[in-house]
Amino acid sequence: MEEAHAFKERKYLDLAKELKKKDGYEAKAQVSDSEFIHLRIFKSLQMEAQFVEQQLGKSREDALEYF
């Protein structure tokens, strides 16, 4: 994964579960007034969430899809 960016705020707007593996999620988060990111999150067997990948420079209108 690219170096993680630190954001002052993160508001989650949408969450999609990866149905094939049942342990992955994609999330859309608003990190400023006009900046959005997409995140891929993995849930381990110990039920711990780990950020796997992120896509920067998204808009509110961008569809949340597997990446």
C-alpha positions as CSV (number, residue, x, y, z in Angstrom):
1,M,0.0,0.0,0.0
2,E,1.1,3.5,-0.6
3,E,2.2,5.5,2.4
4,A,-0.9,6.2,4.5
5,H,-2.1,9.8,4.6
6,A,-3.1,11.3,7.9
7,F,-6.4,13.2,7.7
8,K,-7.8,15.5,10.4
9,E,-11.2,14.1,9.9
10,R,-12.7,11.0,8.2
11,K,-16.4,10.6,7.7
12,Y,-17.5,7.3,6.2
13,L,-20.2,7.7,3.6
14,D,-20.6,4.3,2.0
15,L,-19.4,0.7,2.7
16,A,-19.5,-2.3,0.4
17,K,-18.7,-5.9,1.5
18,E,-16.7,-8.1,-0.8
19,L,-19.0,-11.0,-1.2
20,K,-16.5,-13.6,-2.6
21,K,-14.2,-13.6,0.3
22,K,-16.5,-12.3,3.0
23,D,-13.6,-10.6,4.8
24,G,-13.0,-7.5,2.8
25,Y,-14.7,-4.2,2.5
26,E,-14.5,-1.1,0.4
27,A,-15.3,2.2,2.0
28,K,-15.8,5.8,0.8
29,A,-14.7,8.4,3.2
30,Q,-14.9,12.2,3.2
31,V,-11.6,13.7,4.5
32,S,-12.2,17.4,3.9
33,D,-15.0,19.6,2.5
34,S,-14.2,18.6,-1.0
35,E,-11.9,15.6,-0.8
36,F,-12.9,12.0,-0.8
37,I,-11.0,8.7,-0.7
38,H,-11.8,5.0,-1.2
39,L,-10.4,2.5,1.2
40,R,-10.0,-1.3,1.1
41,I,-10.3,-2.8,4.6
42,F,-9.5,-6.4,5.5
43,K,-11.0,-8.1,8.6
44,S,-8.8,-10.7,10.1
45,L,-9.9,-13.9,11.8
46,Q,-9.2,-12.1,15.1
47,M,-11.8,-9.5,14.0
48,E,-9.2,-6.7,13.6
49,A,-9.6,-4.2,10.8
50,Q,-6.5,-3.5,8.6
51,F,-6.4,-0.8,5.9
52,V,-5.0,-2.6,2.8
53,E,-5.2,0.0,0.1
54,Q,-6.5,3.5,-0.6
55,Q,-7.4,5.6,-3.6
56,L,-7.0,9.3,-3.3
57,G,-8.6,12.1,-5.3
58,K,-12.1,10.7,-5.4
59,S,-15.3,12.7,-5.6
60,R,-18.7,12.2,-3.8
61,E,-20.1,11.0,-7.1
62,D,-17.5,8.3,-7.8
63,A,-19.0,4.8,-7.5
64,L,-17.6,2.6,-4.7
65,E,-16.2,-0.5,-6.5
66,Y,-13.6,-3.2,-5.9
67,F,-10.1,-2.0,-6.6
